[in-house]
Amino acid sequence: MKFRLIFAIMLFVFLIGFVNASFCATAEVSDISPSSIKVGEEFTIGIQIENCGNENPGPIYFELLNPPVDLAIKEPLIIDIPELNYGNSERFIIYHMKTNEDASSGTYVIKTRLIYGKSIKDYNITFEIIGNEAELSIASIKTDPVLPVKGETVELIMRIENTGDGTAKSVSVYANHPFEGLKQSFIGALDSNEDGPVVLTFIVDEVGEFEFPVTISYKDDFGDNEIKTNVSLTVLKKKVNIGGIILTILILAAFGGGIYYFIKTKKSKDNIIHQLLQGENFDREGLKETHKKSPKKIQETKAEKDKKEKRREEFKREILEKYKK
């Protein structure tokens, strides 16, 4: 009888302990680095697994369910977690991922599952992928003909370039000109550092100076975008001989250059002649002074003086003849 009582007490204590025993595990995202994930960039996701009970929950598995195809994941989709023997004990796992080069920007959700014993818990990992920004501008603009006449058909030719890092999609150009003809043209997509032409054809039926708005519309990873600018156009009443105007300008420029060269050359010749004449006057004045100081020496070198004077006259004559040609 006593043995039965002891066995009953032990069974009761065991049942109480079994009932109070708690098997629990949780999973939580601890870190996503970097916080801003770009297309084609590597990043990591840290997961914290915790024993939220007071008993070992047994074998634990963490699984990624159907991850997006835009991601490359280095680790296996199912990871075996080392045992959590004590309450509040933790384990950390890290997934190394990379977005594909053609990944789309936006919000991504990865479904996950934590399995231990007979328990299953589902979670979601949410993060943002930031795309690249496109940047469009008008690289060049011209009209054909350059100076149209009233009644002519004009081609407005613009080249649109993308200097940004992202792809510009659904690119279109709208020119709100006051003439009859084409006002809008579509390019499609422009990749980074790519450009494309736009040709708008219309008939100018008015004379004067015109300025009209041009709008470039496109989409990139950040949404819809618009760029606005103005284009000027001059319409003449009658044709202008542009070739004749250019030829006249060239002739006037050449004529002006010739006059300048003639004046400059003449001034140079006059300076040389003036210097020669000054030299002659200087020689005469010097000769007078020498006569005053030393008449005997002058008489002794008169033949030599005449010889030098003759050479000087010949030299002057040669110089004058040369520069008068």
C-alpha positions as CSV (number, residue, x, y, z in Angstrom):
1,M,0.0,0.0,0.0
2,K,2.8,2.3,0.9
3,F,4.6,1.5,-2.4
4,R,1.5,2.4,-4.4
5,L,1.3,5.8,-2.7
6,I,4.9,6.6,-3.5
7,F,4.4,5.6,-7.1
8,A,1.3,7.8,-7.4
9,I,3.1,10.8,-6.0
10,M,6.0,10.3,-8.4
11,L,3.6,10.0,-11.4
12,F,1.8,13.2,-10.3
13,V,5.1,15.1,-10.1
14,F,6.2,13.8,-13.5
15,L,2.8,14.8,-15.1
16,I,3.0,18.3,-13.6
17,G,6.6,18.7,-14.9
18,F,5.5,17.5,-18.4
19,V,2.6,19.8,-18.5
20,N,4.7,22.8,-17.4
21,A,7.5,21.9,-19.9
22,S,7.5,24.5,-22.7
23,F,8.9,23.9,-26.2
24,C,9.1,27.1,-28.2
25,A,11.3,28.7,-30.9
26,T,11.0,32.0,-32.9
27,A,12.7,33.5,-35.9
28,E,13.3,37.2,-36.5
29,V,15.2,39.3,-39.1
30,S,18.1,40.9,-37.2
31,D,19.8,42.9,-40.0
32,I,19.7,43.7,-43.7
33,S,22.9,45.2,-45.0
34,P,23.1,47.6,-46.8
35,S,19.8,49.1,-46.0
36,S,19.4,50.5,-49.5
37,I,19.9,47.7,-52.0
38,K,20.5,48.5,-55.6
39,V,20.2,46.5,-58.8
40,G,23.2,44.2,-59.3
41,E,24.3,44.7,-55.7
42,E,25.3,42.1,-53.1
43,F,23.6,42.2,-49.6
44,T,23.1,40.1,-46.5
45,I,20.1,39.2,-44.4
46,G,20.7,38.1,-40.8
47,I,18.2,35.8,-39.0
48,Q,18.0,35.3,-35.3
49,I,16.6,32.0,-34.0
50,E,15.7,32.0,-30.3
51,N,14.4,29.4,-27.8
52,C,11.4,31.1,-26.3
53,G,10.6,28.2,-24.0
54,N,12.3,26.5,-21.1
55,E,13.1,23.2,-22.8
56,N,15.1,22.1,-25.8
57,P,12.7,22.3,-28.8
58,G,14.6,19.6,-30.5
59,P,15.8,19.7,-34.2
60,I,15.1,23.1,-35.8
61,Y,15.1,23.9,-39.5
62,F,14.8,27.3,-41.2
63,E,13.7,27.4,-44.8
64,L,13.3,30.0,-47.6
65,L,10.1,29.3,-49.6
66,N,10.2,30.1,-53.3
67,P,12.6,33.1,-53.2
68,P,12.2,35.7,-56.1
69,V,14.0,34.8,-59.3
70,D,15.7,38.2,-59.3
71,L,17.9,37.0,-56.4
72,A,20.9,34.8,-56.3
73,I,21.4,33.1,-52.9
74,K,24.7,31.5,-51.9
75,E,23.4,29.5,-48.9
76,P,21.1,26.4,-49.1
77,L,17.4,27.2,-48.9
78,I,17.0,24.9,-45.8
79,I,19.4,25.4,-42.9
80,D,19.8,23.0,-39.9
81,I,20.0,25.0,-36.7
82,P,22.2,23.8,-33.9
83,E,20.2,22.7,-30.8
84,L,18.9,25.4,-28.4
85,N,19.4,23.5,-25.1
86,Y,18.4,26.3,-22.8
87,G,15.7,28.9,-22.5
88,N,16.4,32.2,-24.2
89,S,19.4,30.7,-26.0
90,E,20.0,32.0,-29.6
91,R,21.5,31.1,-32.9
92,F,22.3,33.4,-35.9
93,I,22.3,32.5,-39.5
94,I,23.3,34.8,-42.5
95,Y,22.1,34.6,-46.1
96,H,24.4,36.2,-48.7
97,M,22.3,37.4,-51.7
98,K,22.7,39.5,-54.8
99,T,20.2,41.1,-57.1
100,N,20.4,40.3,-60.8
101,E,21.5,43.0,-63.2
102,D,18.1,42.9,-64.8
103,A,16.2,42.9,-61.5
104,S,13.2,45.2,-61.2
105,S,13.1,47.8,-58.5
106,G,10.4,47.7,-55.8
107,T,9.4,45.8,-52.7
108,Y,10.5,42.2,-52.4
109,V,9.0,39.6,-50.0
110,I,10.6,36.2,-49.2
111,K,8.4,33.7,-47.4
112,T,10.2,31.6,-44.8
113,R,9.3,28.8,-42.5
114,L,10.6,27.7,-39.0
115,I,10.1,24.0,-38.2
116,Y,10.8,22.3,-34.8
117,G,9.1,19.1,-33.5
118,K,5.6,19.1,-34.7
119,S,5.4,22.9,-34.8
120,I,5.6,25.1,-38.0
121,K,5.8,28.9,-38.0
122,D,5.7,31.0,-41.2
123,Y,7.4,34.4,-41.5
124,N,8.0,37.1,-44.2
125,I,11.3,38.9,-45.0
126,T,10.5,42.3,-46.7
127,F,13.1,44.6,-48.3
128,E,13.4,47.3,-51.0
129,I,15.5,47.2,-54.2
130,I,16.2,50.7,-55.5
131,G,16.7,51.1,-59.2
132,N,18.9,53.4,-61.2
133,E,17.8,56.8,-62.4
134,A,17.7,57.8,-66.0
135,E,18.6,61.4,-67.0
136,L,17.5,62.6,-70.5
137,S,18.4,65.8,-72.3
138,I,18.5,67.2,-75.9
139,A,22.0,66.6,-77.2
140,S,21.4,68.5,-80.5
141,I,18.6,70.3,-82.3
142,K,18.4,71.6,-85.9
143,T,15.9,72.3,-88.7
144,D,16.0,71.4,-92.3
145,P,16.0,73.9,-94.0
146,V,17.9,76.1,-91.6
147,L,15.9,79.2,-92.5
148,P,12.6,78.0,-93.9
149,V,10.3,80.1,-96.1
150,K,6.6,80.4,-95.6
151,G,4.9,77.3,-97.2
152,E,7.9,75.0,-97.0
153,T,8.0,71.6,-95.3
154,V,10.3,71.7,-92.3
155,E,12.0,68.8,-90.4
156,L,12.7,69.5,-86.7
157,I,15.5,67.1,-85.9
158,M,16.4,66.4,-82.2
159,R,18.8,63.9,-80.7
160,I,17.8,62.7,-77.2
161,E,20.5,61.2,-75.0
162,N,20.4,59.4,-71.6
163,T,23.3,60.4,-69.4
164,G,21.9,58.6,-66.3
165,D,22.7,55.2,-64.9
166,G,19.2,53.7,-65.4
167,T,17.2,52.8,-68.5
168,A,14.6,55.3,-69.7
169,K,11.5,53.6,-70.9
170,S,8.5,54.8,-73.0
171,V,10.5,57.8,-74.2
172,S,8.3,60.3,-76.2
173,V,8.8,63.9,-77.4
174,Y,6.0,66.4,-77.9
175,A,6.6,69.7,-79.6
176,N,3.7,72.1,-79.3
177,H,4.4,74.1,-82.5
178,P,1.7,76.3,-84.1
179,F,2.0,74.6,-87.6
180,E,0.2,71.9,-89.4
181,G,2.0,68.6,-89.1
182,L,3.6,66.0,-86.7
183,K,3.9,67.1,-83.1
184,Q,4.8,63.9,-81.3
185,S,7.3,61.1,-81.8
186,F,8.1,58.0,-79.8
187,I,11.6,56.6,-79.2
188,G,10.9,53.6,-76.9
189,A,13.7,52.8,-74.5
190,L,17.2,54.4,-74.1
191,D,19.8,52.6,-72.0
192,S,22.5,54.4,-70.1
193,N,24.8,56.4,-72.4
194,E,22.5,55.8,-75.4
195,D,20.9,58.3,-77.6
196,G,18.1,58.3,-80.3
197,P,16.8,60.7,-83.0
198,V,13.4,62.4,-83.1
199,V,12.1,63.9,-86.4
200,L,9.0,66.0,-86.5
201,T,7.7,67.2,-89.9
202,F,5.4,70.1,-90.4
203,I,4.5,72.9,-92.9
204,V,5.3,76.5,-91.9
205,D,2.3,78.6,-93.0
206,E,3.2,81.8,-91.1
207,V,6.1,84.3,-91.2
208,G,8.0,85.5,-88.1
209,E,9.9,84.4,-85.0
210,F,8.4,81.4,-83.2
211,E,9.2,79.9,-79.8
212,F,7.3,76.8,-78.7
213,P,7.6,74.3,-75.8
214,V,9.0,70.8,-76.2
215,T,8.3,68.1,-73.6
216,I,10.3,64.9,-73.1
217,S,8.4,62.1,-71.2
218,Y,9.8,58.9,-70.0
219,K,9.8,56.3,-67.2
220,D,12.6,54.9,-65.0
221,D,12.9,52.9,-61.8
222,F,11.6,55.9,-59.9
223,G,8.4,56.5,-61.8
224,D,7.2,58.9,-64.5
225,N,9.4,61.9,-65.5
226,E,9.1,65.0,-67.7
227,I,11.6,67.4,-69.1
228,K,10.5,70.7,-70.6
229,T,12.4,73.2,-72.8
230,N,11.8,75.7,-75.6
231,V,12.7,75.7,-79.3
232,S,13.0,78.8,-81.5
233,L,12.2,78.9,-85.2
234,T,12.5,81.7,-87.8
235,V,10.2,81.6,-90.9
236,L,11.1,84.0,-93.7
237,K,8.9,85.6,-96.3
238,K,11.2,84.8,-99.2
239,K,14.4,82.9,-99.7
240,V,17.7,84.4,-98.7
241,N,20.9,83.7,-100.7
242,I,22.9,82.4,-97.8
243,G,25.8,81.4,-100.1
244,G,26.0,84.9,-101.5
245,I,26.0,86.4,-98.0
246,I,28.8,84.1,-96.9
247,L,30.8,84.8,-100.1
248,T,30.3,88.6,-99.5
249,I,31.5,88.3,-96.0
250,L,34.6,86.3,-97.1
251,I,35.4,88.9,-99.8
252,L,35.1,91.8,-97.3
253,A,37.2,89.9,-94.8
254,A,39.9,89.3,-97.4
255,F,39.8,92.9,-98.7
256,G,40.1,94.2,-95.1
257,G,43.0,91.9,-94.5
258,G,44.7,93.1,-97.7
259,I,44.3,96.8,-96.7
260,Y,45.7,96.0,-93.2
261,Y,48.7,94.2,-94.7
262,F,49.4,97.1,-97.1
263,I,49.3,99.7,-94.4
264,K,51.4,97.7,-92.1
265,T,54.0,97.0,-94.9
266,K,54.1,100.6,-96.0
267,K,54.6,101.8,-92.4
268,S,57.5,99.4,-92.1
269,K,59.1,100.6,-95.3
270,D,58.6,104.3,-94.2
271,N,60.3,103.5,-90.9
272,I,63.3,102.0,-92.6
273,I,63.7,104.9,-95.0
274,H,63.3,107.3,-92.1
275,Q,66.0,105.6,-90.1
276,L,68.3,105.7,-93.2
277,L,67.7,109.4,-93.6
278,Q,68.3,110.0,-89.9
279,G,71.5,108.0,-90.2
280,E,72.6,110.3,-93.1
281,N,71.8,113.5,-91.1
282,F,73.7,112.0,-88.2
283,D,76.7,111.3,-90.3
284,R,76.7,114.9,-91.6
285,E,76.4,116.4,-88.2
286,G,79.2,114.1,-87.0
287,L,81.3,115.2,-89.9
288,K,80.9,118.8,-89.1
289,E,81.9,118.2,-85.5
290,T,85.0,116.3,-86.7
291,H,86.0,119.1,-89.0
292,K,85.9,121.4,-86.0
293,K,88.0,119.2,-83.9
294,S,90.5,117.7,-86.2
295,P,90.7,119.3,-89.7
296,K,94.1,117.8,-90.4
297,K,92.9,114.2,-89.7
298,I,89.9,114.8,-92.0
299,Q,92.2,116.0,-94.8
300,E,94.4,112.9,-94.4
301,T,91.4,110.5,-94.6
302,K,89.3,112.4,-97.3
303,A,89.9,109.6,-99.8
304,E,88.7,107.0,-97.3
305,K,85.7,109.2,-96.4
306,D,84.7,109.5,-100.1
307,K,85.0,105.7,-100.4
308,K,82.7,105.1,-97.4
309,E,80.2,107.7,-98.6
310,K,80.0,106.0,-102.0
311,R,79.4,102.6,-100.3
312,R,76.7,104.2,-98.1
313,E,74.9,105.8,-101.1
314,E,75.0,102.4,-102.9
315,F,73.6,100.6,-99.8
316,K,70.8,103.2,-99.4
317,R,69.9,102.9,-103.1
318,E,69.7,99.1,-102.8
319,I,67.5,99.3,-99.7
320,L,65.2,101.9,-101.2
321,E,64.8,99.9,-104.4
322,K,64.1,96.7,-102.4
323,Y,61.4,98.2,-100.2
324,K,59.7,100.2,-103.0
325,K,58.9,97.0,-104.9
